[in-house]
């Protein structure tokens, strides 16, 4: 079963990171060209949520199941603790932060009123930056785990 959980974990990580980077890059490159009411931008935000959230769930559940199956007890090496705690925090915080930024962007695209008026270009920059920072933090976790830093 460990192999299946590991496969789901890596697949989820690839989908999560790939979606975050590709759509974040798309918004960053086209931030000056997006207009209010842009249909593709709204669809891209919805696509991000439809792919990112389930893949994050795959990552979390498969990671928990791998830890349960390994049963290492309390004397785990640093890299394993870092993956468990750091990876979970990065994943959950990035989901919350990117979702909040996406909701603000979606409101602006739909022309709804916002508490604080922010330009569409600025919202696109924030959205793409949030996605990029999330992926970079996840890559730090992957680097520590790959190098098995003690």
VEXKOL-819468 format. One record per residue (C-alpha): residue number from 1; chain; y, z, x. Coordinates in steps of 0.001 Angstrom, whole numbers, plus 500000, padded with zeros to 6 digits. Layout:
<atoms>
+-----+-------+--------+--------+--------+
:  nr : kette :     c2 :     c3 :     c1 :
+-----+-------+--------+--------+--------+
: NUM :     A :      Y :      Z :      X :
...
+-----+-------+--------+--------+--------+
</atoms>
This chain:
<atoms>
+-----+-------+--------+--------+--------+
:  nr : kette :     c2 :     c3 :     c1 :
+-----+-------+--------+--------+--------+
:   1 :     A : 500000 : 500000 : 500000 :
:   2 :     A : 502346 : 500679 : 502905 :
:   3 :     A : 502419 : 496947 : 503714 :
:   4 :     A : 503474 : 496084 : 500165 :
:   5 :     A : 506239 : 498705 : 500214 :
:   6 :     A : 507393 : 497459 : 503602 :
:   7 :     A : 507463 : 493873 : 502308 :
:   8 :     A : 509507 : 494925 : 499259 :
:   9 :     A : 511819 : 496942 : 501491 :
:  10 :     A : 512528 : 494043 : 503854 :
:  11 :     A : 512786 : 491533 : 500983 :
:  12 :     A : 515276 : 493772 : 499192 :
:  13 :     A : 517274 : 494217 : 502383 :
:  14 :     A : 517426 : 490459 : 502952 :
:  15 :     A : 518482 : 489746 : 499359 :
:  16 :     A : 521018 : 492576 : 499344 :
:  17 :     A : 522604 : 491711 : 502688 :
:  18 :     A : 522461 : 487963 : 502172 :
:  19 :     A : 524095 : 488118 : 498767 :
:  20 :     A : 526765 : 490535 : 499945 :
:  21 :     A : 527649 : 488425 : 502978 :
:  22 :     A : 527502 : 485006 : 501345 :
:  23 :     A : 529563 : 485891 : 498284 :
:  24 :     A : 531900 : 488084 : 500318 :
:  25 :     A : 532485 : 485181 : 502689 :
:  26 :     A : 532983 : 482827 : 499741 :
:  27 :     A : 535705 : 485056 : 498289 :
:  28 :     A : 537336 : 485531 : 501678 :
:  29 :     A : 537471 : 481781 : 502386 :
:  30 :     A : 538814 : 480897 : 498945 :
:  31 :     A : 541077 : 483903 : 498328 :
:  32 :     A : 544237 : 481767 : 498350 :
:  33 :     A : 542779 : 479116 : 496021 :
:  34 :     A : 541433 : 481341 : 493234 :
:  35 :     A : 543447 : 481298 : 490017 :
:  36 :     A : 543386 : 483707 : 487080 :
:  37 :     A : 540773 : 482538 : 484624 :
:  38 :     A : 538647 : 481015 : 487371 :
:  39 :     A : 535179 : 480699 : 485882 :
:  40 :     A : 533259 : 480349 : 489141 :
:  41 :     A : 534785 : 483519 : 490578 :
:  42 :     A : 533817 : 485554 : 487517 :
:  43 :     A : 530314 : 484110 : 487640 :
:  44 :     A : 530075 : 484919 : 491348 :
:  45 :     A : 530979 : 488567 : 490697 :
:  46 :     A : 528327 : 488750 : 487946 :
:  47 :     A : 525773 : 487067 : 490226 :
:  48 :     A : 526545 : 489584 : 492951 :
:  49 :     A : 525831 : 492446 : 490538 :
:  50 :     A : 522673 : 490799 : 489187 :
:  51 :     A : 521174 : 490316 : 492642 :
:  52 :     A : 522610 : 493262 : 494580 :
:  53 :     A : 521634 : 496047 : 492168 :
:  54 :     A : 517953 : 495076 : 491721 :
:  55 :     A : 517528 : 494430 : 495438 :
:  56 :     A : 519101 : 497813 : 496192 :
:  57 :     A : 516609 : 499353 : 493783 :
:  58 :     A : 513775 : 497620 : 495693 :
:  59 :     A : 515136 : 499051 : 498937 :
:  60 :     A : 515446 : 502590 : 497598 :
:  61 :     A : 512134 : 502762 : 495741 :
:  62 :     A : 510110 : 501085 : 498474 :
:  63 :     A : 511742 : 503297 : 501110 :
:  64 :     A : 510887 : 506432 : 499152 :
:  65 :     A : 507326 : 505243 : 498658 :
:  66 :     A : 506929 : 504493 : 502378 :
:  67 :     A : 508143 : 507982 : 503279 :
:  68 :     A : 505776 : 509539 : 500742 :
:  69 :     A : 502868 : 507529 : 502105 :
:  70 :     A : 503700 : 508346 : 505740 :
:  71 :     A : 503886 : 512075 : 505032 :
:  72 :     A : 505415 : 513005 : 508382 :
:  73 :     A : 506573 : 516486 : 507425 :
:  74 :     A : 509728 : 518023 : 508827 :
:  75 :     A : 509446 : 516954 : 512477 :
:  76 :     A : 510516 : 513329 : 512074 :
:  77 :     A : 512207 : 511458 : 514930 :
:  78 :     A : 515975 : 510911 : 514706 :
:  79 :     A : 515765 : 507204 : 513894 :
:  80 :     A : 513552 : 507915 : 510885 :
:  81 :     A : 515886 : 510617 : 509572 :
:  82 :     A : 518838 : 508284 : 510180 :
:  83 :     A : 517118 : 505505 : 508248 :
:  84 :     A : 516234 : 507836 : 505399 :
:  85 :     A : 519576 : 509576 : 504999 :
:  86 :     A : 522040 : 507144 : 506514 :
:  87 :     A : 520481 : 504115 : 504871 :
:  88 :     A : 520458 : 505773 : 501466 :
:  89 :     A : 524089 : 506868 : 501752 :
:  90 :     A : 525225 : 503436 : 502958 :
:  91 :     A : 523340 : 501694 : 500167 :
:  92 :     A : 524558 : 503951 : 497358 :
:  93 :     A : 528170 : 504098 : 498533 :
:  94 :     A : 528335 : 500358 : 499024 :
:  95 :     A : 526966 : 499717 : 495542 :
:  96 :     A : 529585 : 501992 : 494007 :
:  97 :     A : 532469 : 500675 : 496120 :
:  98 :     A : 531647 : 496967 : 495778 :
:  99 :     A : 531056 : 497382 : 492034 :
: 100 :     A : 534453 : 499067 : 491613 :
: 101 :     A : 536163 : 496306 : 493594 :
: 102 :     A : 534266 : 493670 : 491600 :
: 103 :     A : 535340 : 495215 : 488297 :
: 104 :     A : 538989 : 495166 : 489388 :
: 105 :     A : 538644 : 491554 : 490474 :
: 106 :     A : 536943 : 490603 : 487221 :
: 107 :     A : 539727 : 492256 : 485179 :
: 108 :     A : 542356 : 490327 : 487105 :
: 109 :     A : 540441 : 487056 : 486692 :
: 110 :     A : 540191 : 487652 : 482938 :
: 111 :     A : 543929 : 488354 : 482767 :
: 112 :     A : 543499 : 491926 : 481507 :
: 113 :     A : 546166 : 494503 : 482246 :
: 114 :     A : 545586 : 496860 : 485138 :
: 115 :     A : 547067 : 500284 : 485903 :
: 116 :     A : 548377 : 499123 : 489258 :
: 117 :     A : 549376 : 495487 : 489576 :
: 118 :     A : 547731 : 493915 : 492589 :
: 119 :     A : 547681 : 490248 : 493532 :
: 120 :     A : 544525 : 488225 : 493069 :
: 121 :     A : 544550 : 487332 : 496766 :
: 122 :     A : 544608 : 491013 : 497685 :
: 123 :     A : 541737 : 491797 : 495306 :
: 124 :     A : 539653 : 488962 : 496768 :
: 125 :     A : 540337 : 490287 : 500268 :
: 126 :     A : 539332 : 493808 : 499251 :
: 127 :     A : 536164 : 492535 : 497603 :
: 128 :     A : 535084 : 490478 : 500591 :
: 129 :     A : 536006 : 493261 : 503025 :
: 130 :     A : 533996 : 495778 : 500993 :
: 131 :     A : 530966 : 493508 : 501100 :
: 132 :     A : 531323 : 492884 : 504844 :
: 133 :     A : 531767 : 496572 : 505712 :
: 134 :     A : 528729 : 497458 : 503594 :
: 135 :     A : 526566 : 494944 : 505410 :
: 136 :     A : 527878 : 496021 : 508827 :
: 137 :     A : 527050 : 499659 : 508062 :
: 138 :     A : 523576 : 498599 : 506948 :
: 139 :     A : 523185 : 496662 : 510201 :
: 140 :     A : 524043 : 499821 : 512147 :
: 141 :     A : 521166 : 501553 : 510363 :
: 142 :     A : 518867 : 498605 : 511102 :
: 143 :     A : 519938 : 498642 : 514779 :
: 144 :     A : 519210 : 502356 : 515175 :
: 145 :     A : 515817 : 501908 : 513516 :
: 146 :     A : 514974 : 498770 : 515507 :
: 147 :     A : 515780 : 500404 : 518833 :
: 148 :     A : 514132 : 503653 : 517688 :
: 149 :     A : 517018 : 505614 : 519128 :
: 150 :     A : 515856 : 509166 : 519694 :
+-----+-------+--------+--------+--------+
</atoms>
